[in-house]
Amino acid sequence: MEHFVAVAEERNVTRAAARLHLAQSGLSASVRALERELGAELFVRTARGVDLTDAGRALLREARRTLDSAAAAREAVAAVQGVVGGTLRVGTEQCMGAADPFGRLVEFGARHPSVDVHVEQAGSAVLLERLRQGRLDVAFVAGPGDTAGLRLRALAREPMVLLCAPGHRLAGRREPAALEELAGEVFVDLHPQWGSRQVADAAFAAAGVRRGIAMQLDDVHKLLEVVGHGGAVAFVPRSVADKEQARGLRRLSPATDIAWEVAVAWPAHARPSAAAHALLASLHGDGGDQPG
């Protein structure tokens, strides 16, 4: 079941094998054995990987329930022994400032050494969808994303600032800049699934201003490097502007208050695992509801 779910989620046998730390041939043999046992094909092979058949889609729902039940059984035994164990699947964006997901996870791991913590990095839009799919237990997210079916607890809030190179025309400006004044600037930004990009897009849309984005990236440090070359500007959270890689860049506050907010999210309609509950409880001091 674990092998089947991994292939179903990755839509690629090679990636699923890497995720499971198995040989690809062994994983393929395991899936074929399951298909023989069930008397149905679960996947259709394509040039890009694999797609689920109707039988595969039906099995995926039940397989996830089965694996969740097995995990709950293991956790029940561990709870009797006074130990929080199991696997905790956590998603986070890169560079989340004061929320400090990795620092919190290190502290959590020290308190609960029996928990196997798996961390996945991606943009917030991707992480929110993976929470809904049951592929993550908890995620640190930002931006005005689609939170249907999820619960969120705020962790940190900080302003967005505009960065430019020292030779840029805005470098010497002292007063805040209205978004309308930035309509002609060339921007570099992260891809749309990232929280800070969604915050900036929403602010410009609310102001009725179109902005030109010359380059989209998936790496904060590369974004700072591109801004440093001159020509392009970028809106980033203040904690990103404080990074060592941003030293020498000039920052400018927007006339409109644009806030980047980080929250922890988890599925609303599923009981958190013991490990997820312990992590959420450790964040309870930051405000919000106690996990149910």
HELIX and SHEET records of a PDB file:
HELIX    1   1 GLU A    2  GLU A   10  1                                   9    
HELIX    2   2 VAL A   13  LEU A   20  1                                   8    
HELIX    3   3 GLN A   24  LEU A   38  1                                  15    
HELIX    4   4 ASP A   54  VAL A   80  1                                  27    
HELIX    5   5 GLY A   97  ALA A   99  5                                   3    
HELIX    6   6 PRO A  101  ARG A  111  1                                  11    
HELIX    7   7 SER A  124  ARG A  132  1                                   9    
HELIX    8   8 LEU A  179  LEU A  182  5                                   4    
HELIX    9   9 GLY A  195  ALA A  207  1                                  13    
HELIX   10  10 VAL A  220  GLY A  228  1                                   9    
HELIX   11  11 ARG A  238  ALA A  241  1                                   4    
HELIX   12  12 GLU A  244  ALA A  246  5                                   3    
HELIX   13  13 ALA A  274  SER A  282  1                                   9    
HELIX   14  14 HIS A  284  ASP A  286  5                                   3    
SHEET    1   A 2 PHE A  43  ARG A  45  0                                        
SHEET    2   A 2 VAL A  50  LEU A  52 -1                                        
SHEET    1   B 6 VAL A 115  GLN A 121  0                                        
SHEET    2   B 6 GLY A  86  THR A  92  1                                        
SHEET    3   B 6 VAL A 138  ALA A 142  1                                        
SHEET    4   B 6 ALA A 259  PRO A 267 -1                                        
SHEET    5   B 6 LEU A 150  CYS A 164 -1                                        
SHEET    6   B 6 ALA A 234  PRO A 237 -1                                        
SHEET    1   C 6 VAL A 115  GLN A 121  0                                        
SHEET    2   C 6 GLY A  86  THR A  92  1                                        
SHEET    3   C 6 VAL A 138  ALA A 142  1                                        
SHEET    4   C 6 ALA A 259  PRO A 267 -1                                        
SHEET    5   C 6 LEU A 150  CYS A 164 -1                                        
SHEET    6   C 6 ARG A 250  LEU A 252 -1                                        
SHEET    1   D 2 VAL A 186  LEU A 190  0                                        
SHEET    2   D 2 GLY A 212  LEU A 217  1                                        
END                                                                             
